[in-house]
Amino acid sequence: MGSSALLVSQLRQKLRGFAIHIEHTTVNRIPPDADVVLCHRGLSARAREVAPDKVILPFDTFLGDPVFDHLVRIIQEDTWIES
């Protein structure tokens, strides 16, 4: 299993029980109904071009990056995030 697929699996596991849909896609195919986009920092400029109205959360490493725990925490606490 690739790192990005493993990341998606881990996020689904951590957010089980919440009304959250997690989808793996390429940066060029960010769905128009996405609320938050997680992408590697090296792709974040491209993600902002493709989805300028979305919250973009860049990360440096696929596994163990603090941004993932931050995202889980704000969903669990039902707080707002901004890009």
N, CA, C and O atoms as a GROMACS GRO file, in nm:
protein
  332
    1MET      N    1   0.085  -0.118   0.000
    1MET     CA    2   0.000   0.000   0.000
    1MET      C    3   0.090   0.123   0.000
    1MET      O    4   0.184   0.130   0.078
    2GLY      N    5   0.061   0.219  -0.086
    2GLY     CA    6   0.139   0.341  -0.094
    2GLY      C    7   0.115   0.432   0.025
    2GLY      O    8   0.016   0.417   0.096
    3SER      N    9   0.205   0.526   0.046
    3SER     CA   10   0.196   0.616   0.161
    3SER      C   11   0.066   0.696   0.162
    3SER      O   12   0.004   0.712   0.267
    4SER      N   13   0.025   0.746   0.047
    4SER     CA   14  -0.097   0.828   0.043
    4SER      C   15  -0.221   0.742   0.072
    4SER      O   16  -0.313   0.788   0.139
    5ALA      N   17  -0.223   0.620   0.021
    5ALA     CA   18  -0.335   0.530   0.048
    5ALA      C   19  -0.339   0.492   0.196
    5ALA      O   20  -0.446   0.481   0.255
    6LEU      N   21  -0.222   0.470   0.256
    6LEU     CA   22  -0.214   0.439   0.398
    6LEU      C   23  -0.264   0.558   0.480
    6LEU      O   24  -0.334   0.539   0.580
    7LEU      N   25  -0.227   0.678   0.440
    7LEU     CA   26  -0.273   0.799   0.508
    7LEU      C   27  -0.426   0.807   0.506
    7LEU      O   28  -0.488   0.834   0.609
    8VAL      N   29  -0.486   0.785   0.390
    8VAL     CA   30  -0.632   0.789   0.378
    8VAL      C   31  -0.695   0.687   0.471
    8VAL      O   32  -0.793   0.716   0.539
    9SER      N   33  -0.641   0.567   0.473
    9SER     CA   34  -0.691   0.462   0.560
    9SER      C   35  -0.684   0.501   0.707
    9SER      O   36  -0.778   0.479   0.783
   10GLN      N   37  -0.571   0.560   0.747
   10GLN     CA   38  -0.555   0.603   0.886
   10GLN      C   39  -0.652   0.714   0.923
   10GLN      O   40  -0.710   0.713   1.032
   11LEU      N   41  -0.671   0.810   0.834
   11LEU     CA   42  -0.766   0.918   0.862
   11LEU      C   43  -0.909   0.864   0.872
   11LEU      O   44  -0.984   0.906   0.959
   12ARG      N   45  -0.946   0.774   0.785
   12ARG     CA   46  -1.080   0.713   0.793
   12ARG      C   47  -1.098   0.644   0.927
   12ARG      O   48  -1.205   0.653   0.988
   13GLN      N   49  -0.996   0.574   0.972
   13GLN     CA   50  -1.002   0.503   1.099
   13GLN      C   51  -1.019   0.602   1.215
   13GLN      O   52  -1.104   0.582   1.302
   14LYS      N   53  -0.939   0.707   1.216
   14LYS     CA   54  -0.944   0.806   1.324
   14LYS      C   55  -1.076   0.884   1.326
   14LYS      O   56  -1.120   0.928   1.432
   15LEU      N   57  -1.138   0.900   1.210
   15LEU     CA   58  -1.259   0.982   1.200
   15LEU      C   59  -1.386   0.898   1.184
   15LEU      O   60  -1.492   0.950   1.149
   16ARG      N   61  -1.374   0.769   1.211
   16ARG     CA   62  -1.492   0.682   1.205
   16ARG      C   63  -1.595   0.736   1.305
   16ARG      O   64  -1.561   0.774   1.417
   17GLY      N   65  -1.718   0.738   1.265
   17GLY     CA   66  -1.824   0.788   1.351
   17GLY      C   67  -1.861   0.934   1.323
   17GLY      O   68  -1.963   0.982   1.371
   18PHE      N   69  -1.779   1.002   1.245
   18PHE     CA   70  -1.810   1.140   1.205
   18PHE      C   71  -1.863   1.137   1.062
   18PHE      O   72  -1.828   1.049   0.983
   19ALA      N   73  -1.947   1.231   1.029
   19ALA     CA   74  -2.004   1.239   0.894
   19ALA      C   75  -1.902   1.304   0.802
   19ALA      O   76  -1.922   1.415   0.753
   20ILE      N   77  -1.792   1.234   0.779
   20ILE     CA   78  -1.681   1.285   0.700
   20ILE      C   79  -1.655   1.189   0.584
   20ILE      O   80  -1.646   1.068   0.604
   21HIS      N   81  -1.644   1.242   0.465
   21HIS     CA   82  -1.607   1.162   0.348
   21HIS      C   83  -1.463   1.197   0.313
   21HIS      O   84  -1.430   1.313   0.288
   22ILE      N   85  -1.378   1.096   0.312
   22ILE     CA   86  -1.237   1.116   0.278
   22ILE      C   87  -1.211   1.050   0.145
   22ILE      O   88  -1.240   0.932   0.127
   23GLU      N   89  -1.158   1.126   0.052
   23GLU     CA   90  -1.134   1.076  -0.083
   23GLU      C   91  -0.990   1.102  -0.124
   23GLU      O   92  -0.934   1.209  -0.097
   24HIS      N   93  -0.932   1.005  -0.189
   24HIS     CA   94  -0.796   1.018  -0.242
   24HIS      C   95  -0.808   1.055  -0.390
   24HIS      O   96  -0.878   0.988  -0.465
   25THR      N   97  -0.741   1.161  -0.430
   25THR     CA   98  -0.747   1.204  -0.569
   25THR      C   99  -0.618   1.279  -0.604
   25THR      O  100  -0.540   1.315  -0.516
   26THR      N  101  -0.598   1.300  -0.730
   26THR     CA  102  -0.483   1.380  -0.772
   26THR      C  103  -0.514   1.528  -0.752
   26THR      O  104  -0.630   1.566  -0.743
   27VAL      N  105  -0.411   1.609  -0.744
   27VAL     CA  106  -0.430   1.752  -0.724
   27VAL      C  107  -0.511   1.812  -0.839
   27VAL      O  108  -0.590   1.904  -0.817
   28ASN      N  109  -0.492   1.763  -0.958
   28ASN     CA  110  -0.565   1.817  -1.073
   28ASN      C  111  -0.712   1.780  -1.074
   28ASN      O  112  -0.789   1.833  -1.155
   29ARG      N  113  -0.753   1.690  -0.985
   29ARG     CA  114  -0.893   1.644  -0.984
   29ARG      C  115  -0.957   1.665  -0.848
   29ARG      O  116  -1.036   1.581  -0.804
   30ILE      N  117  -0.925   1.773  -0.782
   30ILE     CA  118  -0.988   1.803  -0.653
   30ILE      C  119  -1.137   1.824  -0.678
   30ILE      O  120  -1.175   1.908  -0.760
   31PRO      N  121  -1.222   1.749  -0.609
   31PRO     CA  122  -1.367   1.760  -0.633
   31PRO      C  123  -1.419   1.899  -0.595
   31PRO      O  124  -1.372   1.959  -0.499
   32PRO      N  125  -1.514   1.949  -0.670
   32PRO     CA  126  -1.567   2.082  -0.643
   32PRO      C  127  -1.638   2.091  -0.508
   32PRO      O  128  -1.652   2.201  -0.453
   33ASP      N  129  -1.682   1.978  -0.453
   33ASP     CA  130  -1.752   1.980  -0.324
   33ASP      C  131  -1.659   1.956  -0.205
   33ASP      O  132  -1.706   1.939  -0.093
   34ALA      N  133  -1.528   1.953  -0.229
   34ALA     CA  134  -1.432   1.934  -0.120
   34ALA      C  135  -1.435   2.055  -0.027
   34ALA      O  136  -1.449   2.169  -0.072
   35ASP      N  137  -1.422   2.030   0.101
   35ASP     CA  138  -1.413   2.138   0.198
   35ASP      C  139  -1.269   2.165   0.239
   35ASP      O  140  -1.228   2.280   0.255
   36VAL      N  141  -1.193   2.057   0.254
   36VAL     CA  142  -1.054   2.066   0.298
   36VAL      C  143  -0.970   1.979   0.205
   36VAL      O  144  -1.010   1.869   0.169
   37VAL      N  145  -0.855   2.030   0.168
   37VAL     CA  146  -0.763   1.956   0.081
   37VAL      C  147  -0.632   1.937   0.157
   37VAL      O  148  -0.567   2.034   0.197
   38LEU      N  149  -0.594   1.812   0.176
   38LEU     CA  150  -0.463   1.778   0.232
   38LEU      C  151  -0.373   1.745   0.115
   38LEU      O  152  -0.408   1.662   0.032
   39CYS      N  153  -0.258   1.808   0.108
   39CYS     CA  154  -0.166   1.775   0.000
   39CYS      C  155  -0.022   1.799   0.045
   39CYS      O  156   0.004   1.878   0.136
   40HIS      N  157   0.067   1.730  -0.019
   40HIS     CA  158   0.208   1.748   0.012
   40HIS      C  159   0.247   1.893  -0.016
   40HIS      O  160   0.200   1.954  -0.112
   41ARG      N  161   0.334   1.946   0.068
   41ARG     CA  162   0.374   2.087   0.055
   41ARG      C  163   0.422   2.121  -0.087
   41ARG      O  164   0.398   2.231  -0.136
   42GLY      N  165   0.489   2.027  -0.152
   42GLY     CA  166   0.539   2.050  -0.287
   42GLY      C  167   0.428   2.066  -0.390
   42GLY      O  168   0.454   2.115  -0.500
   43LEU      N  169   0.306   2.026  -0.357
   43LEU     CA  170   0.192   2.038  -0.448
   43LEU      C  171   0.092   2.145  -0.404
   43LEU      O  172  -0.010   2.166  -0.470
   44SER      N  173   0.121   2.212  -0.294
   44SER     CA  174   0.021   2.304  -0.239
   44SER      C  175  -0.006   2.424  -0.330
   44SER      O  176  -0.119   2.471  -0.336
   45ALA      N  177   0.095   2.475  -0.400
   45ALA     CA  178   0.071   2.588  -0.492
   45ALA      C  179  -0.022   2.545  -0.604
   45ALA      O  180  -0.113   2.620  -0.642
   46ARG      N  181  -0.001   2.426  -0.656
   46ARG     CA  182  -0.088   2.375  -0.762
   46ARG      C  183  -0.230   2.353  -0.709
   46ARG      O  184  -0.327   2.383  -0.778
   47ALA      N  185  -0.241   2.301  -0.587
   47ALA     CA  186  -0.373   2.280  -0.526
   47ALA      C  187  -0.447   2.413  -0.512
   47ALA      O  188  -0.568   2.419  -0.535
   48ARG      N  189  -0.376   2.518  -0.474
   48ARG     CA  190  -0.439   2.650  -0.461
   48ARG      C  191  -0.486   2.704  -0.596
   48ARG      O  192  -0.586   2.776  -0.603
   49GLU      N  193  -0.415   2.670  -0.703
   49GLU     CA  194  -0.458   2.711  -0.837
   49GLU      C  195  -0.584   2.637  -0.878
   49GLU      O  196  -0.676   2.696  -0.934
   50VAL      N  197  -0.587   2.508  -0.850
   50VAL     CA  198  -0.700   2.424  -0.890
   50VAL      C  199  -0.823   2.451  -0.804
   50VAL      O  200  -0.936   2.450  -0.853
   51ALA      N  201  -0.801   2.475  -0.675
   51ALA     CA  202  -0.912   2.492  -0.581
   51ALA      C  203  -0.889   2.615  -0.493
   51ALA      O  204  -0.866   2.601  -0.373
   52PRO      N  205  -0.894   2.734  -0.551
   52PRO     CA  206  -0.859   2.855  -0.475
   52PRO      C  207  -0.953   2.887  -0.359
   52PRO      O  208  -0.916   2.960  -0.267
   53ASP      N  209  -1.074   2.834  -0.363
   53ASP     CA  210  -1.171   2.863  -0.257
   53ASP      C  211  -1.174   2.758  -0.147
   53ASP      O  212  -1.260   2.764  -0.059
   54LYS      N  213  -1.083   2.662  -0.152
   54LYS     CA  214  -1.080   2.553  -0.054
   54LYS      C  215  -0.976   2.578   0.054
   54LYS      O  216  -0.878   2.650   0.031
   55VAL      N  217  -0.996   2.518   0.168
   55VAL     CA  218  -0.894   2.519   0.273
   55VAL      C  219  -0.788   2.417   0.231
   55VAL      O  220  -0.819   2.299   0.214
   56ILE      N  221  -0.665   2.462   0.215
   56ILE     CA  222  -0.554   2.375   0.176
   56ILE      C  223  -0.465   2.356   0.298
   56ILE      O  224  -0.415   2.452   0.355
   57LEU      N  225  -0.445   2.230   0.337
   57LEU     CA  226  -0.357   2.198   0.449
   57LEU      C  227  -0.238   2.120   0.394
   57LEU      O  228  -0.248   2.001   0.367
   58PRO      N  229  -0.125   2.187   0.378
   58PRO     CA  230  -0.006   2.117   0.327
   58PRO      C  231   0.064   2.039   0.439
   58PRO      O  232   0.059   2.077   0.556
   59PHE      N  233   0.128   1.930   0.400
   59PHE     CA  234   0.204   1.850   0.495
   59PHE      C  235   0.340   1.818   0.434
   59PHE      O  236   0.359   1.827   0.312
   60ASP      N  237   0.434   1.780   0.520
   60ASP     CA  238   0.569   1.749   0.475
   60ASP      C  239   0.593   1.599   0.461
   60ASP      O  240   0.663   1.556   0.369
   61THR      N  241   0.536   1.520   0.550
   61THR     CA  242   0.554   1.375   0.544
   61THR      C  243   0.418   1.307   0.547
   61THR      O  244   0.326   1.353   0.615
   62PHE      N  245   0.406   1.198   0.474
   62PHE     CA  246   0.278   1.128   0.464
   62PHE      C  247   0.237   1.063   0.595
   62PHE      O  248   0.118   1.052   0.624
   63LEU      N  249   0.331   1.020   0.673
   63LEU     CA  250   0.299   0.951   0.798
   63LEU      C  251   0.357   1.027   0.916
   63LEU      O  252   0.477   1.054   0.922
   64GLY      N  253   0.271   1.060   1.010
   64GLY     CA  254   0.316   1.124   1.132
   64GLY      C  255   0.327   1.275   1.128
   64GLY      O  256   0.375   1.334   1.224
   65ASP      N  257   0.285   1.339   1.021
   65ASP     CA  258   0.293   1.485   1.015
   65ASP      C  259   0.188   1.544   1.112
   65ASP      O  260   0.076   1.494   1.116
   66PRO      N  261   0.224   1.646   1.188
   66PRO     CA  262   0.132   1.704   1.286
   66PRO      C  263   0.002   1.760   1.227
   66PRO      O  264  -0.097   1.772   1.298
   67VAL      N  265   0.001   1.794   1.100
   67VAL     CA  266  -0.120   1.850   1.039
   67VAL      C  267  -0.236   1.750   1.044
   67VAL      O  268  -0.352   1.790   1.053
   68PHE      N  269  -0.206   1.620   1.040
   68PHE     CA  270  -0.313   1.521   1.042
   68PHE      C  271  -0.380   1.516   1.180
   68PHE      O  272  -0.502   1.510   1.190
   69ASP      N  273  -0.298   1.518   1.286
   69ASP     CA  274  -0.355   1.521   1.420
   69ASP      C  275  -0.433   1.651   1.442
   69ASP      O  276  -0.537   1.651   1.508
   70HIS      N  277  -0.383   1.760   1.388
   70HIS     CA  278  -0.453   1.889   1.398
   70HIS      C  279  -0.590   1.880   1.330
   70HIS      O  280  -0.690   1.924   1.387
   71LEU      N  281  -0.595   1.824   1.211
   71LEU     CA  282  -0.722   1.809   1.140
   71LEU      C  283  -0.818   1.721   1.218
   71LEU      O  284  -0.936   1.755   1.233
   72VAL      N  285  -0.771   1.609   1.268
   72VAL     CA  286  -0.857   1.519   1.346
   72VAL      C  287  -0.911   1.593   1.469
   72VAL      O  288  -1.030   1.582   1.500
   73ARG      N  289  -0.826   1.666   1.538
   73ARG     CA  290  -0.866   1.738   1.659
   73ARG      C  291  -0.973   1.843   1.628
   73ARG      O  292  -1.071   1.853   1.702
   74ILE      N  293  -0.957   1.920   1.521
   74ILE     CA  294  -1.057   2.023   1.494
   74ILE      C  295  -1.190   1.963   1.449
   74ILE      O  296  -1.295   2.022   1.472
   75ILE      N  297  -1.185   1.848   1.385
   75ILE     CA  298  -1.310   1.780   1.349
   75ILE      C  299  -1.377   1.727   1.475
   75ILE      O  300  -1.498   1.742   1.492
   76GLN      N  301  -1.301   1.665   1.562
   76GLN     CA  302  -1.356   1.610   1.686
   76GLN      C  303  -1.412   1.722   1.775
   76GLN      O  304  -1.514   1.703   1.841
   77GLU      N  305  -1.346   1.837   1.776
   77GLU     CA  306  -1.389   1.948   1.860
   77GLU      C  307  -1.490   2.038   1.789
   77GLU      O  308  -1.542   2.133   1.848
   78ASP      N  309  -1.516   2.009   1.662
   78ASP     CA  310  -1.611   2.086   1.582
   78ASP      C  311  -1.575   2.234   1.580
   78ASP      O  312  -1.658   2.322   1.604
   79THR      N  313  -1.446   2.260   1.551
   79THR     CA  314  -1.400   2.398   1.540
   79THR      C  315  -1.370   2.430   1.394
   79THR      O  316  -1.358   2.339   1.312
   80TRP      N  317  -1.360   2.554   1.361
   80TRP     CA  318  -1.340   2.598   1.223
   80TRP      C  319  -1.191   2.601   1.189
   80TRP      O  320  -1.108   2.635   1.273
   81ILE      N  321  -1.160   2.567   1.066
   81ILE     CA  322  -1.023   2.579   1.020
   81ILE      C  323  -1.017   2.675   0.903
   81ILE      O  324  -1.112   2.690   0.827
   82GLU      N  325  -0.904   2.738   0.892
   82GLU     CA  326  -0.883   2.829   0.780
   82GLU      C  327  -0.751   2.794   0.715
   82GLU      O  328  -0.661   2.740   0.779
   83SER      N  329  -0.741   2.825   0.587
   83SER     CA  330  -0.616   2.794   0.515
   83SER      C  331  -0.507   2.891   0.552
   83SER      O  332  -0.395   2.880   0.502
   0.00000   0.00000   0.00000
